[in-house]
Amino acid sequence: MADGEHHKIARFVAQGRGMMSSSPKSVTTQWVRASARALIAGYVDSYALLKFGVYASFMTGNTTSAGLFAGQHKWQRAGHSLLPIPCFLLGIMLGTLLTRSGEGRDYGLARVSALVAAMLGVATAAAYFAWQGWLGVVILSIAMGLMNTSIVRVGAQAVSLGFMTGDLNSMAQHLALGIERAPVPEAQGSWDTHWWRAVLLAGLWATFLCGAVLGTVLALRFAFWTLLPAAGMLLILSLAEHGSGSDSASDR
């Protein structure tokens, strides 16, 4: 076999290994990106609950509230609680299309981050000019649906940026499997253990909680301008991810 063919086979094998596993450094980068977004999701969720009485990313809570009000024949409030759900679904559909198209996933992340930042800016304008409250609910719910599609896995671990019940459920399962010393599915290396994944998920929950606390504190002090720090953070993420996409493209 010619040397050129040997090199092609070696490169193909190396690429295959890279696709099947992630290094600790790359997974840490993914976790930082996911944590930043979990913080923003908690931040926006607390703002929406405080200002509009609904959740922007926690559809289980909105469903429960709608059922509670419907059971009391408070139809207007039940409808208000249901309003975020179709908007959130629309955001997920749009985000899925954006992250799957283009020159790479980093470009998709950059587009989603920039779009969500713009929508938070529009929501700030809606608060400042006292637009109808339902418009704010629509804007924030679509924005959080969009962001919920931006990162769905860290390494081989499925994660959710706004649905903390799912992350806590997975964390508890990893703790139990860690005690049993069960094998880790799709392990990325010897470092990728059930304990490591449990800590990863606990970190996402903690950042979401911190975001909710921060969003409440700032909403009580700055009112109209509360969403601008979250929008600015997303713009920074967008620029960083666009740069990562450019680097990846130049490597190819």
C-alpha positions in Angstrom: 0.0 0.0 0.0 1.3 3.4 -0.9 2.4 5.9 1.8 -0.3 8.4 0.7 -3.0 5.8 1.3 -1.6 5.0 4.7 -1.8 8.7 5.6 -5.4 8.9 4.3 -6.4 5.9 6.4 -4.7 7.3 9.5 -6.3 10.7 9.1 -9.8 9.0 8.6 -9.3 6.9 11.8 -8.2 10.0 13.8 -11.2 11.9 12.6 -13.5 9.1 13.6 -12.1 9.0 17.1 -12.5 12.7 17.4 -16.2 12.4 16.4 -16.8 9.6 18.9 -15.1 11.2 21.9 -14.4 14.5 23.4 -11.4 15.8 25.4 -11.8 17.1 29.0 -10.9 20.6 27.7 -13.6 20.6 24.9 -16.2 19.2 27.3 -15.3 21.9 29.9 -15.8 24.5 27.2 -19.2 23.1 26.4 -20.1 23.1 30.1 -19.1 26.8 30.4 -21.3 27.7 27.4 -24.2 25.6 28.8 -23.8 27.1 32.3 -23.8 30.7 30.9 -27.1 30.0 29.2 -28.6 28.2 32.2 -27.8 31.3 34.2 -29.6 33.5 31.6 -32.6 31.1 31.5 -33.0 31.3 35.3 -32.5 35.1 35.1 -35.2 35.6 32.4 -37.6 33.0 34.1 -37.6 34.9 37.4 -38.1 38.2 35.6 -41.1 36.8 33.7 -42.6 35.3 36.8 -42.2 38.5 38.8 -43.5 40.8 36.0 -46.1 38.7 34.2 -46.9 35.8 36.6 -45.8 33.1 34.1 -42.6 31.2 33.4 -40.7 31.9 30.2 -39.0 28.5 30.0 -40.7 26.2 32.6 -43.7 24.9 30.7 -44.6 22.4 33.4 -45.2 25.2 35.8 -47.4 27.1 33.3 -49.4 23.9 32.6 -50.0 23.4 36.3 -51.0 27.0 36.8 -53.4 26.8 33.8 -55.0 23.7 35.3 -55.2 25.4 38.7 -57.0 28.4 37.3 -59.2 26.4 35.0 -60.3 24.3 38.0 -61.4 27.5 39.7 -63.2 28.7 36.5 -60.7 31.6 36.1 -60.6 31.2 32.4 -58.7 34.4 31.6 -55.9 33.6 34.0 -55.8 30.0 32.7 -55.4 31.3 29.1 -52.6 33.7 30.3 -50.8 30.7 31.8 -51.2 28.7 28.6 -50.0 31.6 26.3 -46.2 30.9 26.8 -46.5 27.2 25.7 -47.1 27.7 21.9 -44.6 30.5 21.9 -42.0 28.3 23.5 -42.7 25.6 21.0 -42.3 28.1 18.1 -38.9 29.1 19.6 -37.8 25.5 19.7 -38.8 25.0 16.1 -36.9 28.1 15.0 -33.9 27.3 17.1 -33.7 23.8 15.7 -33.7 25.1 12.2 -31.0 27.7 12.9 -28.6 25.3 14.7 -28.9 22.7 12.0 -28.2 25.0 9.1 -25.1 27.0 8.1 -21.4 26.1 8.1 -21.2 24.5 11.5 -22.8 24.2 14.9 -20.8 27.1 16.3 -22.3 29.3 13.6 -25.7 28.1 14.6 -25.1 28.8 18.2 -23.9 32.3 17.3 -27.0 33.0 15.3 -29.3 31.8 18.1 -27.4 33.8 20.8 -27.6 37.0 18.7 -31.3 36.5 17.9 -32.2 35.9 21.6 -30.1 38.9 22.6 -32.1 41.0 20.1 -35.4 39.7 21.4 -34.4 40.5 25.0 -33.7 44.0 23.7 -37.2 44.2 22.2 -38.6 43.0 25.5 -36.8 45.8 27.3 -38.4 48.3 24.9 -41.8 46.7 25.6 -41.3 47.2 29.3 -40.1 50.8 28.9 -42.9 51.9 26.6 -45.5 49.9 28.6 -46.7 47.7 25.8 -49.4 45.1 26.4 -48.2 42.5 28.9 -49.0 39.6 26.7 -46.5 40.9 24.1 -43.8 40.6 26.7 -44.8 37.0 27.5 -44.8 36.1 23.8 -41.3 37.7 23.1 -39.7 36.1 26.2 -41.2 32.6 25.7 -40.1 32.5 22.0 -36.6 33.7 23.1 -36.3 31.0 25.8 -37.5 28.3 23.4 -34.8 29.4 20.9 -32.1 29.3 23.6 -33.3 25.9 24.8 -32.1 24.4 21.5 -28.7 26.0 21.6 -26.9 23.3 23.7 -28.6 20.0 24.3 -25.5 17.9 25.2 -22.3 18.4 27.1 -20.0 15.7 25.9 -22.2 12.6 25.8 -24.5 13.9 28.6 -27.9 15.2 27.5 -28.7 18.5 29.3 -31.6 21.0 29.5 -31.0 24.7 30.0 -34.4 25.5 31.3 -35.9 22.2 32.5 -34.1 21.7 35.7 -36.4 18.8 36.8 -34.9 16.7 33.9 -31.3 17.6 34.9 -31.9 16.8 38.6 -33.5 13.5 37.6 -30.4 12.6 35.5 -28.1 13.7 38.3 -29.8 11.4 40.8 -29.6 8.5 38.4 -25.9 9.1 37.9 -25.4 9.2 41.7 -27.2 5.8 42.1 -25.3 4.3 39.2 -22.0 5.6 40.6 -22.7 3.8 43.9 -23.3 0.6 41.9 -20.2 1.3 39.8 -22.2 0.7 36.7 -20.5 1.4 33.3 -21.0 4.9 31.8 -22.8 4.9 28.5 -20.8 6.6 25.7 -17.9 7.4 28.1 -15.6 9.9 26.6 -12.6 8.8 28.6 -11.5 7.5 32.0 -12.4 10.9 33.5 -16.0 10.6 32.3 -17.6 8.9 35.3 -21.1 8.9 36.8 -19.8 11.1 39.5 -18.4 13.6 37.0 -21.7 13.8 35.1 -23.6 14.2 38.4 -21.4 17.2 39.3 -21.9 18.6 35.7 -25.7 18.5 36.1 -25.6 19.9 39.6 -23.5 22.8 38.3 -26.1 23.6 35.7 -28.8 23.6 38.4 -26.8 25.8 40.6 -26.2 28.4 37.8 -29.9 28.4 37.0 -30.6 29.1 40.6 -28.0 31.9 40.7 -29.6 33.4 37.6 -33.0 33.3 39.2 -31.7 35.1 42.3 -29.9 37.7 40.2 -32.8 38.3 37.9 -35.1 39.0 40.9 -32.7 41.3 42.6 -32.1 43.4 39.5 -35.7 43.4 38.5 -36.6 44.9 41.9 -34.0 47.6 41.4 -33.7 48.4 37.7 -37.2 47.6 36.4 -37.1 48.5 32.7 -33.4 47.7 32.1 -33.3 44.3 33.8 -33.0 42.2 30.6 -30.1 44.3 29.2 -27.3 42.5 31.1 -28.6 39.1 29.8 -28.7 40.5 26.3 -25.2 41.8 26.6 -23.9 38.4 27.9 -25.5 36.6 24.9 -23.9 39.0 22.5 -20.5 38.2 24.0 -21.3 34.5 23.6 -22.4 35.1 20.0 -19.1 36.8 19.1 -17.1 34.0 20.8 -19.0 31.3 19.1 -18.8 33.0 15.7 -15.0 33.2 16.2 -14.9 29.5 17.1 -16.9 28.7 13.9 -14.4 30.7 11.8 -11.5 28.9 13.4 -13.1 25.5 12.7 -13.8 26.5 9.1 -10.2 27.6 8.5 -8.9 24.3 10.0 -10.9 22.5 7.4 
